[in-house]
Amino acid sequence: MVMKRSWWPKSRWWRYLAIGSVIFAALVVGTYVYSRWVSTTQQIIVGRNENAVASFDESRDFLRIACYNIAHGRGIAESNLDGGDQKQRAERLEEIAGLLRQIDADVVVLNEVDFDTSWSHGVNQARQLAQQCGYPYWVEQRNLDFGVLGWRWCFGNAVLSKFPIREAGLLKLPPHSVWESWLVGQKQAVSVKIETPGYPIDIIGIHLEHRDESDRTAAVRSILNSIAELESTPLLLGDLNSTPSGFPNSMTDGAGDNALDLLDRSQRFRREPANVPTSDQMTYHSQQPDRVIDWILIPSDWQFRRYFAVDSNLSDHRPIVAEVQVNSLK
């Protein structure tokens, strides 16, 4: 008698495969839905570094402010997945912290900051930079925030401050697409009220869409509507991905509008560079900069004492720094 090799019935294997597929799909969907639910409760987080005591010369009548798109700490790599291993990313973040310490701004707005993202090994870059640079206060604002199984995407804007943060909130902007906003999130802005020695100042930290000027003009119109009723104009800092008419690589939307042009026409802001920029004022790409897309916009009744871009290849953007005259600080 010939003994045949024993196998489970094929139908049973298909049954197990179906059950396994359902369990796997449930895990994928379940972890994703949970991450999106949690994201709605954590869009704004205010942090406090109890061990930091920032110094500020209260006799001076100006603020030193800065903004920097740190590109998730990936350096000048084009993909977020190509920023190096955990050790290389940690070293680069330490270098960014060293650069921020040299700049020594009173307030810093950061873009493309990872809060708990797999490609940066789960490091909360806002918290770590605040701690390494000695900022007592910081704010995290999440743009994209979702996860699937063990992988997580969570990043956005951050504000580091030497001064106490009185209020922090989300400033909602029109989405690039509604379905994308629901599924993964979208670029939005953070509104922060900071208690300086003179009086509170309002700051909007922002990173506008890179895909289309129409997204940027829609966002600017939304911001202008939001601040229309305010008695004082806030500072507007960040990567606007837009450069005004007459500047190199300027773009317009379908109606011929431009995001920086709209801000200029509002007459609420003053900017540098005010005229066609020199090469040392360009902010992107850091290796061969050919445009200004990172901006510090101040209220039109304030004055720039000093403005400059910092030559650095720690990101594909160059940080910009301004010293602004604020008479109310006297």
LUMGU-445527 format. One record per residue (C-alpha): x, y, z; residue number from 1; residue in one letter. Coordinates in pm, 1 decimal, always signed. Example, Ala and Ser with C-alpha at 12.3 -4.5 7.8 and 13.67 -1.06 7.14 Angstrom:
# residues 2
     east    north       up seq type
  +1230.0   -450.0   +780.0   1    A
  +1367.0   -106.0   +714.0   2    S
//
This chain:
# residues 330
     east    north       up seq type
     +0.0     +0.0     +0.0   1    M
   +141.6   +340.5   -101.8   2    V
   +113.8   +607.1   +164.4   3    M
    +31.8   +948.3    +26.2   4    K
   +176.6  +1259.7   +183.6   5    R
    -79.2  +1421.2   +408.8   6    S
   -186.9  +1778.9   +336.2   7    W
   -459.4  +1990.9   +486.8   8    W
   -750.9  +2038.0   +254.1   9    P
   -706.0  +2333.2    +23.5  10    K
  -1033.5  +2483.7   +132.6  11    S
   -909.1  +2498.7   +488.5  12    R
   -598.7  +2689.8   +381.0  13    W
   -815.3  +2937.2   +197.8  14    W
  -1025.9  +2972.3   +510.4  15    R
   -719.7  +3047.0   +721.8  16    Y
   -592.9  +3292.3   +461.3  17    L
   -925.1  +3472.2   +460.4  18    A
   -931.7  +3490.8   +841.0  19    I
   -571.8  +3616.0   +849.2  20    G
   -647.7  +3876.0   +583.5  21    S
   -946.5  +4004.6   +781.1  22    V
   -739.2  +4027.5  +1100.0  23    I
   -458.0  +4208.2   +917.1  24    F
   -700.0  +4450.5   +752.5  25    A
   -864.4  +4515.7  +1089.8  26    A
   -525.5  +4594.4  +1242.5  27    L
   -434.6  +4829.6   +957.7  28    V
   -768.1  +5009.1   +961.5  29    V
   -794.0  +5005.0  +1340.6  30    G
   -450.0  +5155.5  +1404.1  31    T
   -507.1  +5414.4  +1131.9  32    Y
   -852.8  +5518.2  +1260.8  33    V
   -722.3  +5536.9  +1618.1  34    Y
   -427.6  +5754.2  +1510.0  35    S
   -657.8  +5993.4  +1324.8  36    R
   -892.1  +6013.1  +1623.9  37    W
   -602.7  +6090.7  +1857.8  38    V
   -471.1  +6352.1  +1614.7  39    S
   -786.2  +6561.4  +1658.5  40    T
   -712.1  +6595.0  +2031.1  41    T
   -341.5  +6677.7  +1992.2  42    Q
   -322.5  +6937.7  +1715.0  43    Q
   -170.8  +7194.1  +1952.5  44    I
    +59.3  +7109.4  +2242.7  45    I
   +228.3  +7367.1  +2467.1  46    V
   +550.8  +7254.5  +2631.6  47    G
   +739.7  +7389.5  +2931.9  48    R
  +1105.6  +7322.3  +3007.0  49    N
  +1125.1  +7372.4  +3382.3  50    E
  +1505.5  +7350.2  +3385.4  51    N
  +1559.2  +7630.7  +3134.7  52    A
  +1590.8  +7994.5  +3233.8  53    V
  +1630.9  +8216.9  +2929.6  54    A
  +1799.1  +8554.4  +2967.8  55    S
  +1670.1  +8871.7  +2805.7  56    F
  +1810.9  +9221.6  +2836.2  57    D
  +1499.9  +9418.4  +2929.1  58    E
  +1676.6  +9746.1  +2854.1  59    S
  +1678.7  +9679.6  +2480.1  60    R
  +1388.9  +9786.7  +2263.2  61    D
  +1408.1  +9521.4  +1991.1  62    F
  +1332.7  +9153.9  +1945.3  63    L
  +1550.2  +8901.7  +1767.4  64    R
  +1328.6  +8657.2  +1578.9  65    I
  +1404.9  +8374.4  +1339.9  66    A
  +1240.3  +8111.7  +1125.8  67    C
  +1384.4  +7791.1   +986.8  68    Y
  +1246.8  +7500.8   +785.4  69    N
  +1457.2  +7217.4   +930.4  70    I
  +1336.5  +6962.6   +669.4  71    A
  +1260.5  +6690.8   +928.7  72    H
  +1629.6  +6680.9  +1017.8  73    G
  +1711.4  +6497.4   +694.1  74    R
  +1969.3  +6752.9   +583.1  75    G
  +1982.1  +6822.6   +209.5  76    I
  +1857.6  +6477.8   +109.4  77    A
  +1558.9  +6492.4   -125.5  78    E
  +1362.1  +6216.4    +47.5  79    S
  +1274.0  +6198.2   +415.5  80    N
  +1378.2  +5834.1   +403.5  81    L
  +1732.1  +5929.3   +299.6  82    D
  +1831.4  +6138.3   +598.6  83    G
  +2071.5  +5882.1   +740.6  84    G
  +2052.4  +5633.0  +1023.8  85    D
  +1946.4  +5711.9  +1379.3  86    Q
  +2295.5  +5822.3  +1483.3  87    K
  +2338.4  +6051.7  +1182.2  88    Q
  +1999.5  +6211.7  +1236.3  89    R
  +2072.9  +6265.1  +1606.1  90    A
  +2404.7  +6429.9  +1521.7  91    E
  +2239.6  +6654.0  +1264.0  92    R
  +1974.0  +6761.2  +1513.1  93    L
  +2251.0  +6849.1  +1759.0  94    E
  +2413.3  +7060.2  +1486.1  95    E
  +2081.8  +7237.3  +1422.7  96    I
  +2056.6  +7304.1  +1796.3  97    A
  +2408.7  +7447.8  +1788.5  98    G
  +2312.6  +7676.1  +1499.4  99    L
  +2002.8  +7798.0  +1684.5 100    L
  +2212.6  +7869.3  +1993.6 101    R
  +2445.2  +8083.2  +1781.2 102    Q
  +2148.7  +8272.1  +1633.6 103    I
  +2015.5  +8323.6  +1987.9 104    D
  +1671.5  +8445.6  +1881.7 105    A
  +1409.8  +8538.0  +2138.4 106    D
  +1145.2  +8355.2  +1934.6 107    V
  +1195.3  +8092.2  +1662.7 108    V
   +936.0  +7949.7  +1423.4 109    V
  +1030.8  +7608.6  +1284.3 110    L
   +874.4  +7427.8   +987.8 111    N
   +880.7  +7058.5   +891.9 112    E
   +938.2  +6949.1  +1250.6 113    V
   +888.5  +6581.7  +1337.9 114    D
   +704.4  +6508.8  +1661.3 115    F
   +678.2  +6129.7  +1645.3 116    D
   +770.4  +6011.9  +1298.6 117    T
   +920.2  +5678.8  +1204.4 118    S
  +1182.8  +5808.4   +961.0 119    W
  +1327.5  +6023.4  +1241.1 120    S
  +1301.3  +5733.0  +1487.4 121    H
  +1021.3  +5878.4  +1697.6 122    G
  +1217.6  +6182.1  +1818.8 123    V
  +1012.4  +6485.6  +1919.4 124    N
  +1234.9  +6740.3  +1749.1 125    Q
  +1053.7  +7043.1  +1891.0 126    A
  +1099.0  +6926.7  +2248.7 127    R
  +1458.5  +6823.0  +2191.9 128    Q
  +1558.1  +7149.0  +2024.1 129    L
  +1386.7  +7351.6  +2297.3 130    A
  +1576.7  +7158.7  +2562.3 131    Q
  +1912.3  +7164.2  +2384.8 132    Q
  +1884.6  +7537.0  +2308.6 133    C
  +1756.9  +7637.3  +2652.0 134    G
  +1413.6  +7765.5  +2550.2 135    Y
  +1175.0  +7744.9  +2846.8 136    P
   +861.8  +7737.9  +2628.9 137    Y
   +760.8  +7577.8  +2303.8 138    W
   +449.3  +7498.6  +2100.8 139    V
   +388.1  +7204.0  +1868.0 140    E
   +132.2  +7226.4  +1588.9 141    Q
    +64.7  +6913.2  +1386.7 142    R
     -6.3  +6934.5  +1014.4 143    N
     +5.2  +6567.2   +913.6 144    L
    -65.7  +6310.3  +1183.8 145    D
   -153.9  +5946.5  +1120.3 146    F
    -18.9  +5597.1  +1171.4 147    G
    -54.8  +5246.9  +1032.6 148    V
    +54.2  +4946.7  +1241.4 149    L
   +401.0  +5040.7  +1373.3 150    G
   +468.7  +5322.8  +1127.7 151    W
   +390.0  +5685.3  +1217.7 152    R
   +380.3  +6017.1  +1034.6 153    W
   +349.4  +6319.5  +1263.3 154    C
   +499.2  +6657.1  +1180.5 155    F
   +421.9  +7026.4  +1142.4 156    G
   +523.9  +7364.9  +1283.6 157    N
   +681.2  +7461.8  +1614.9 158    A
   +751.1  +7781.2  +1806.6 159    V
  +1036.3  +7813.7  +2056.8 160    L
  +1020.8  +8108.8  +2296.2 161    S
  +1223.6  +8267.1  +2571.8 162    K
   +903.6  +8433.2  +2691.7 163    F
   +595.2  +8275.5  +2850.0 164    P
   +328.2  +8160.5  +2608.1 165    I
     -7.4  +8300.5  +2711.4 166    R
   -218.5  +8137.4  +2438.9 167    E
   -169.0  +7896.2  +2149.8 168    A
   -424.9  +7786.2  +1895.5 169    G
   -477.6  +7636.6  +1552.7 170    L
   -538.0  +7871.8  +1263.0 171    L
   -728.4  +7665.8  +1007.8 172    K
   -648.9  +7713.2   +639.3 173    L
   -827.4  +7590.8   +324.5 174    P
   -710.6  +7237.5   +238.2 175    P
   -539.5  +7137.6    -84.1 176    H
   -810.9  +6873.3   -106.9 177    S
  -1085.9  +6779.4   +136.5 178    V
  -1026.8  +6404.5   +112.9 179    W
   -653.7  +6446.8   +178.2 180    E
   -728.8  +6660.5   +481.3 181    S
   -959.9  +6393.6   +622.7 182    W
   -721.3  +6107.9   +551.2 183    L
   -384.6  +6241.6   +666.4 184    V
   -414.4  +6607.5   +765.8 185    G
   -305.7  +6929.6   +596.3 186    Q
    -78.5  +7229.5   +624.9 187    K
   -221.5  +7476.5   +875.2 188    Q
    -86.8  +7751.7  +1099.2 189    A
    -26.0  +7807.4  +1467.2 190    V
   -128.6  +8130.0  +1639.6 191    S
    +66.9  +8213.6  +1955.0 192    V
    +43.2  +8500.7  +2202.1 193    K
   +374.7  +8558.3  +2375.9 194    I
   +426.6  +8764.9  +2692.1 195    E
   +726.4  +8989.1  +2624.0 196    T
   +862.6  +9234.3  +2885.5 197    P
   +663.2  +9515.7  +2730.0 198    G
   +331.1  +9373.3  +2619.4 199    Y
   +196.0  +9056.2  +2453.7 200    P
   +275.8  +9003.4  +2087.1 201    I
    +95.0  +8772.9  +1848.4 202    D
   +282.8  +8542.3  +1614.3 203    I
   +153.3  +8323.4  +1334.4 204    I
   +382.8  +8035.0  +1242.4 205    G
   +302.1  +7896.7   +901.8 206    I
   +413.1  +7658.1   +629.0 207    H
   +213.4  +7699.9   +308.3 208    L
   +152.4  +7437.4    +40.0 209    E
   +431.5  +7380.2   -209.5 210    H
   +210.4  +7232.4   -481.4 211    R
    +19.6  +7529.2   -619.8 212    D
    +12.5  +7907.5   -585.0 213    E
   -366.9  +7893.9   -572.4 214    S
   -338.6  +7699.3   -243.9 215    D
   -111.4  +7970.6   -109.6 216    R
   -328.5  +8262.3   -217.0 217    T
   -634.2  +8092.0    -64.9 218    A
   -443.1  +8046.5   +261.8 219    A
   -331.1  +8410.5   +266.2 220    V
   -685.9  +8532.6   +206.3 221    R
   -799.5  +8315.9   +498.1 222    S
   -527.1  +8460.3   +723.2 223    I
   -611.0  +8817.8   +624.9 224    L
   -977.2  +8752.8   +702.6 225    N
   -882.1  +8606.5  +1040.3 226    S
   -677.6  +8909.8  +1144.0 227    I
   -902.7  +9173.6   +985.2 228    A
  -1072.4  +9259.8  +1313.2 229    E
   -757.6  +9255.1  +1527.6 230    L
   -639.0  +9586.4  +1668.7 231    E
   -275.8  +9496.0  +1611.5 232    S
   -117.5  +9297.0  +1329.0 233    T
    +61.5  +8974.8  +1426.2 234    P
   +405.4  +8874.2  +1307.8 235    L
   +388.8  +8617.4  +1027.8 236    L
   +683.9  +8380.0  +1005.1 237    L
   +763.0  +8066.7   +810.9 238    G
   +807.0  +7889.2   +481.7 239    D
   +544.2  +8049.4   +259.8 240    L
   +667.5  +7871.0    -54.9 241    N
   +596.7  +8195.9   -239.3 242    S
   +799.0  +8490.5   -360.7 243    T
   +652.4  +8823.2   -476.8 244    P
   +620.6  +8956.8   -829.1 245    S
   +950.3  +9086.0   -965.2 246    G
  +1154.7  +8843.3   -753.5 247    F
  +1329.5  +8540.1   -906.9 248    P
  +1103.5  +8235.3   -956.9 249    N
   +781.8  +8417.2   -869.1 250    S
   +457.6  +8238.1   -960.2 251    M
    +89.9  +8330.7   -986.5 252    T
   -236.4  +8140.0   -959.5 253    D
   -496.6  +8109.4  -1233.8 254    G
   -629.3  +8457.6  -1158.5 255    A
   -281.9  +8613.4  -1174.0 256    G
   -253.4  +8655.3   -795.8 257    D
    +46.6  +8582.7   -578.1 258    N
    +48.5  +8509.7   -203.3 259    A
   +316.2  +8767.5   -113.3 260    L
   +154.5  +9025.8   -337.7 261    D
   -172.3  +8981.3   -146.6 262    L
     +9.5  +9034.0   +183.8 263    L
   +180.4  +9343.4    +43.4 264    D
   -148.2  +9488.8    -80.9 265    R
   -306.2  +9443.0   +262.4 266    S
    -60.1  +9709.6   +388.8 267    Q
    -52.1  +9533.8   +723.4 268    R
   +298.5  +9395.0   +693.1 269    F
   +654.8  +9505.3   +630.3 270    R
   +904.5  +9258.4   +485.2 271    R
  +1269.8  +9209.7   +407.3 272    E
  +1404.5  +9185.1   +147.4 273    P
  +1184.1  +9468.1    +26.5 274    A
  +1355.6  +9487.1   -312.2 275    N
  +1493.1  +9226.8   -551.9 276    V
  +1710.5  +9008.7   -326.9 277    P
  +2081.7  +8959.1   -348.6 278    T
  +2220.6  +8605.9   -351.6 279    S
  +2302.9  +8618.1    +19.3 280    D
  +1935.1  +8693.2    +97.3 281    Q
  +1802.3  +8388.1    -88.9 282    M
  +1667.2  +8109.3   +131.0 283    T
  +1617.9  +7808.0    -98.0 284    Y
  +1788.7  +7574.7   -197.1 285    H
  +2056.4  +7609.6    +69.5 286    S
  +2334.3  +7477.0   -156.1 287    Q
  +2259.3  +7706.8   -450.5 288    Q
  +1987.4  +7948.0   -332.5 289    P
  +1791.4  +8109.7   -614.3 290    D
  +1473.5  +8234.7   -443.9 291    R
  +1324.4  +8371.4   -122.8 292    V
  +1038.0  +8157.7     +8.6 293    I
  +1101.0  +8183.3   +384.5 294    D
   +974.6  +8506.5   +537.0 295    W
   +961.0  +8720.2   +847.6 296    I
   +673.4  +8965.8   +806.4 297    L
   +632.9  +9226.2  +1078.5 298    I
   +354.1  +9479.3  +1143.9 299    P
   +383.1  +9775.8   +908.1 300    S
   +438.7 +10018.3  +1199.5 301    D
   +743.1  +9821.7  +1319.8 302    W
  +1094.1  +9859.4  +1179.0 303    Q
  +1368.2  +9616.5  +1078.0 304    F
  +1697.9  +9695.2  +1248.6 305    R
  +1870.7  +9401.6  +1084.6 306    R
  +1781.2  +9111.5   +857.4 307    Y
  +1993.8  +8828.5   +718.1 308    F
  +1990.8  +8469.1   +595.2 309    A
  +2234.9  +8225.6   +754.3 310    V
  +2457.2  +8022.3   +523.8 311    D
  +2399.7  +7661.5   +634.3 312    S
  +2351.1  +7321.7   +468.5 313    N
  +2187.9  +7150.3   +766.5 314    L
  +1857.1  +7172.3   +575.3 315    S
  +1756.2  +7246.5   +217.8 316    D
  +1639.3  +7584.8   +352.3 317    H
  +1854.5  +7856.0   +504.8 318    R
  +1740.0  +8005.8   +836.6 319    P
  +1654.0  +8375.7   +839.8 320    I
  +1699.9  +8613.9  +1129.8 321    V
  +1566.3  +8961.4  +1198.3 322    A
  +1606.7  +9217.8  +1470.8 323    E
  +1292.0  +9427.0  +1482.5 324    V
  +1229.9  +9754.9  +1657.8 325    Q
   +938.0  +9737.7  +1897.5 326    V
   +891.3 +10070.2  +2072.0 327    N
   +647.0  +9919.0  +2320.3 328    S
   +930.5  +9716.6  +2470.9 329    L
  +1095.2 +10030.2  +2608.7 330    K
//
